[in-house]
Amino acid sequence: MPTPIIGVWSWTDGPAAAVTASWVTPLVRDTLRNTQMFLVGGLVVFRKVLGTLALLVLAPLMAEGQTKTTITGNIQDVTGIAATSGTVEFKIKPSSSSILYFVSGAGVIASQVANCGIDGSGDIKNLALSGACTVWGNDLISPGNTTYDVSFLPNGTRTNRIRSLLISGSTYNLANPTFAPNVKLSPQRVTVRAGRVEANLVPAADGVFNLGANDKR
């Protein structure tokens, strides 16, 4: 992926240059003189810093640290033989059309459903089988407290679904899963006490039950 351009720097006796997040390193900030020293591509540059420029520099540096988790694992069919095709589905839970999941600081909307492919050796890859399978980690997704339900479809046949997986870190092996802790809800019991009835209704006839008429029973 090309490195994002975060701004344009110019020197008094030199041409303007596009500055990218990968080769800009803040060194020292002098708050009294409102100046900042940067390491730009191996060259120390001492420049006057404006608030907007500082924001342009710092915000992409924070966003650049948000990367997807690479998913690994070998998928087998129901007979225990490595699958030669198929897909693996990752679904964010809780799922709802009214919830917008996003990645904080990266300006990215996280899809509630992601699909990866299974290559001829049973290894999980991206859907085009041209690279790694990647999904956003639950620790980066907002709103928080999400999990993944992962469904396996080796050779096109759904075999099982694993619920409440917690995915995070740079890599995650499906053969060594991490599950969300079970939360047990204890219902609150309330005892309602009513005052006693001081008298009984005594209907006039036996074998007749007509609620609301005090002369029948």
C-alpha positions as CSV (number, residue, x, y, z in Angstrom):
1,M,0.0,0.0,0.0
2,P,1.5,3.4,-0.9
3,T,2.5,5.6,2.0
4,P,-0.1,8.3,2.7
5,I,1.1,11.9,2.0
6,I,0.5,14.1,5.1
7,G,1.6,17.5,3.9
8,V,4.0,19.6,1.9
9,W,7.2,21.1,3.3
10,S,9.3,23.8,1.7
11,W,12.7,25.2,2.6
12,T,13.8,28.8,2.1
13,D,16.5,27.8,-0.4
14,G,15.0,24.6,-1.7
15,P,12.0,23.2,-3.6
16,A,8.8,22.0,-2.0
17,A,8.7,18.3,-1.1
18,A,5.8,16.0,-0.3
19,V,6.2,14.6,3.2
20,T,5.0,11.1,4.0
21,A,4.3,9.5,7.4
22,S,6.9,6.8,7.0
23,W,9.9,9.2,6.8
24,V,8.9,12.0,9.2
25,T,10.0,11.6,12.8
26,P,9.3,14.4,15.3
27,L,12.4,15.1,17.5
28,V,12.2,18.2,19.7
29,R,9.4,20.8,20.2
30,D,10.2,24.3,21.5
31,T,7.0,25.6,22.8
32,L,8.4,29.0,23.6
33,R,9.4,29.7,20.0
34,N,6.6,27.5,18.5
35,T,9.1,25.5,16.5
36,Q,9.6,21.8,15.9
37,M,12.6,19.8,14.8
38,F,11.8,16.9,12.5
39,L,13.9,14.1,11.0
40,V,12.8,14.0,7.4
41,G,14.3,11.2,5.3
42,G,17.5,11.4,7.3
43,L,17.7,15.2,7.2
44,V,17.1,17.2,10.4
45,V,14.8,20.1,9.6
46,F,14.0,22.9,11.9
47,R,10.8,24.7,11.0
48,K,8.1,27.0,12.3
49,V,5.2,24.9,13.2
50,L,1.6,26.0,12.8
51,G,-1.3,24.3,14.7
52,T,-2.9,23.0,11.5
53,L,0.4,21.6,10.2
54,A,1.0,19.8,13.5
55,L,-2.4,18.3,13.2
56,L,-1.7,17.1,9.7
57,V,1.5,15.5,10.9
58,L,0.2,13.8,14.0
59,A,-3.2,12.5,12.9
60,P,-2.0,10.3,10.0
61,L,0.8,9.0,12.2
62,M,-1.9,7.7,14.7
63,A,-4.1,6.3,11.9
64,E,-1.1,4.6,10.3
65,G,-0.7,2.4,13.4
66,Q,-4.2,0.8,12.9
67,T,-3.7,-2.3,10.8
68,K,-5.8,-5.4,10.3
69,T,-5.1,-8.8,11.9
70,T,-3.8,-11.5,9.6
71,I,-5.8,-14.8,10.0
72,T,-4.0,-18.1,9.6
73,G,-5.1,-21.7,9.8
74,N,-5.6,-24.9,7.8
75,I,-9.2,-25.9,7.1
76,Q,-10.3,-29.5,6.8
77,D,-13.5,-31.0,5.5
78,V,-15.8,-33.3,7.4
79,T,-13.6,-36.3,6.6
80,G,-10.5,-34.7,8.2
81,I,-8.8,-34.1,4.9
82,A,-7.5,-30.6,4.0
83,A,-10.0,-28.7,2.0
84,T,-9.1,-27.7,-1.6
85,S,-11.6,-24.8,-1.9
86,G,-14.3,-23.0,0.0
87,T,-14.7,-19.9,2.2
88,V,-14.5,-18.8,5.8
89,E,-17.0,-16.1,7.0
90,F,-16.3,-13.6,9.8
91,K,-19.4,-11.9,11.2
92,I,-19.2,-9.1,13.8
93,K,-21.5,-9.6,16.8
94,P,-23.8,-8.1,17.8
95,S,-25.0,-7.5,14.2
96,S,-27.6,-5.0,13.4
97,S,-28.4,-2.7,10.4
98,S,-28.6,0.2,12.9
99,I,-25.0,-0.2,14.2
100,L,-22.1,1.5,12.4
101,Y,-18.9,-0.2,13.3
102,F,-15.7,1.8,12.6
103,V,-12.0,1.8,13.3
104,S,-11.0,4.7,15.6
105,G,-8.3,7.0,14.2
106,A,-8.3,5.4,10.7
107,G,-11.5,6.8,9.2
108,V,-12.5,3.3,8.1
109,I,-15.9,1.7,8.4
110,A,-15.6,-2.0,9.5
111,S,-17.8,-4.3,7.4
112,Q,-20.0,-6.5,9.6
113,V,-19.3,-9.5,7.4
114,A,-15.9,-10.4,5.9
115,N,-15.2,-13.5,3.7
116,C,-11.9,-15.2,3.1
117,G,-11.0,-18.1,0.8
118,I,-9.4,-21.5,1.2
119,D,-6.7,-22.5,-1.2
120,G,-5.8,-25.9,-2.7
121,S,-3.8,-26.8,0.4
122,G,-6.5,-25.9,2.9
123,D,-4.8,-22.7,4.0
124,I,-7.0,-19.7,4.7
125,K,-6.2,-16.7,2.3
126,N,-8.0,-13.7,1.1
127,L,-11.1,-14.3,-1.1
128,A,-9.0,-13.9,-4.3
129,L,-6.4,-16.4,-2.9
130,S,-3.7,-13.8,-3.8
131,G,-2.6,-12.9,-0.2
132,A,-3.3,-13.1,3.4
133,C,-6.8,-13.2,5.0
134,T,-7.2,-10.0,7.2
135,V,-9.9,-8.7,9.4
136,W,-10.2,-5.8,11.8
137,G,-9.4,-6.8,15.4
138,N,-12.1,-6.5,18.0
139,D,-9.8,-4.3,20.0
140,L,-9.8,-1.7,17.2
141,I,-13.5,-1.7,16.4
142,S,-15.9,0.9,17.9
143,P,-18.4,0.6,19.5
144,G,-16.5,-1.8,21.7
145,N,-17.3,-5.2,23.2
146,T,-17.7,-7.0,19.8
147,T,-16.9,-10.6,19.0
148,Y,-16.7,-12.6,15.8
149,D,-18.8,-15.6,14.7
150,V,-16.7,-17.6,12.3
151,S,-18.3,-20.0,9.8
152,F,-16.3,-22.7,7.9
153,L,-17.4,-23.7,4.4
154,P,-14.7,-26.1,3.1
155,N,-15.4,-27.2,-0.5
156,G,-18.5,-25.0,-0.4
157,T,-20.2,-27.0,2.4
158,R,-20.9,-25.3,5.8
159,T,-19.5,-27.6,8.5
160,N,-19.6,-25.6,11.7
161,R,-19.8,-22.1,13.2
162,I,-17.6,-21.0,16.1
163,R,-19.2,-18.2,18.2
164,S,-17.7,-15.4,20.4
165,L,-14.2,-15.4,19.1
166,L,-12.0,-12.4,20.2
167,I,-9.6,-11.5,17.4
168,S,-6.7,-9.1,18.0
169,G,-3.0,-8.6,17.4
170,S,-0.9,-8.7,14.3
171,T,-1.7,-12.4,13.6
172,Y,-4.4,-14.8,14.8
173,N,-4.4,-18.6,14.4
174,L,-7.8,-20.2,14.2
175,A,-6.2,-23.4,15.6
176,N,-5.5,-21.5,18.8
177,P,-8.7,-19.4,19.4
178,T,-9.4,-16.9,22.1
179,F,-13.0,-16.7,23.2
180,A,-14.9,-13.9,24.9
181,P,-15.6,-14.7,28.5
182,N,-19.1,-15.9,29.3
183,V,-21.3,-13.4,31.1
184,K,-23.9,-14.8,33.5
185,L,-26.8,-12.6,34.2
186,S,-28.5,-13.1,37.5
187,P,-32.2,-12.1,37.5
188,Q,-33.4,-9.8,40.2
189,R,-36.1,-11.4,42.2
190,V,-38.7,-9.2,43.9
191,T,-41.3,-10.5,46.3
192,V,-44.6,-8.7,46.1
193,R,-46.7,-9.0,49.2
194,A,-50.5,-8.1,49.2
195,G,-52.7,-7.5,52.2
196,R,-54.9,-10.3,53.3
197,V,-58.6,-10.5,52.3
198,E,-60.7,-10.2,55.5
199,A,-63.9,-11.9,54.1
200,N,-64.8,-14.7,51.7
201,L,-67.5,-14.7,49.0
202,V,-70.1,-17.3,49.6
203,P,-72.3,-17.9,46.5
204,A,-75.9,-19.0,47.0
205,A,-75.8,-22.1,44.6
206,D,-73.4,-25.1,44.4
207,G,-71.7,-26.1,41.2
208,V,-72.0,-22.7,39.5
209,F,-68.8,-20.6,39.0
210,N,-69.7,-17.1,37.7
211,L,-67.1,-14.6,38.6
212,G,-68.6,-11.3,39.4
213,A,-72.0,-12.5,40.7
214,N,-72.1,-13.0,44.4
215,D,-75.3,-15.1,44.4
216,K,-73.8,-18.0,42.3
217,R,-71.0,-20.5,42.6
